[in-house]
Amino acid sequence: HLKECAKLGIDYDIIMPHDTEDSKGFEIIDKIRIHRFQYFFPRSMQRLAYNGGVIHNFSNKFSAKIQMPLFLASFFLKAFGQIKEKNVMHAMFLPSELVAVALKKLTGKPFVIWVQRTVYTQKVFRYLKGIVFKNCDYVMFNSTYTRDVTLKEFKPKKHCVLHMGLDLNYFKPIAMNQCRKKLGLPQDKKVIFTVGRFVEKKGFEYLIDAMSKVKTKNLICAIGGAGPLDKKFKQLVKEKGLENKIIFPGWVSNK
């Protein structure tokens, strides 16, 4: 948790792309310094780092493929300007990891990564990930499953399992009837609830297919969230005749 690290006196500078609207080039949030870069002009035409995420957009949008070299170059230049006074780099996901590899070659600064997924369907992504594992100094896996699957193909120098933390002061149970009312869920049925971005890696299409095999009438499934596959998932529910079994509450607020 970056805010907790900041309280302990650990300095963080985060490098990230501008959004497509009005994000600031630099700002400080909860003592964390955030530096943003623009990789395409005008900003409204940036297509790579939003909605479904970099991998999804790169795989599905020609415009995102064109912008990838510019994204990496802009990312590198912004990060290079901030790395001198830092002790270590922490990269998450393939584009930032590749930038970290290049920065390590130039500056000698070590970097660590945190691995949350193991599926790389395209050979180019597996090849690039191999370069990352070969050069990174430490790997943190989010689960023993992720670690075990990864170690069958890649051999990082050092690694550990670091589970996702949960702030119980922020995420805590609320009254069930209050939750149902807020999300528009029926009070008289059992509910399977899940939430996430509507992209391939979340696997919501498998949940929808599973619900078509459920015979219990007193059960519904609520899939919260939004994303580029919104229409596809809703169309799939319609095709399978599951309108009475699956509902979409939409974007779910943290509050």
Buried (B, 14 or more C-beta within 10 A) or exposed (E): EEEEEBEEEEEBBEBBBBEBEEBEEEEEEEBBBBBBBBBBEEBEEBBBBBBBBBBBBBBBBEEBBEBBEBBBEBBBEBBBEBBEEBEEBBBEBBBBBBBBBBBBEEEEBBBBBBBBEBEBEEEEBEEBBBEBBEBBBBBBBBBEEBBEBBBEEBEBEEBEBEEEEEEEEEEEEEEEEEEBEEBEBEEEEEBBBEBBBBBBBBEBBEBBEEBBEEEEEEEBBBBBBBBBBBEBBBEBBEEBEBEEBBBBBEEBEEE
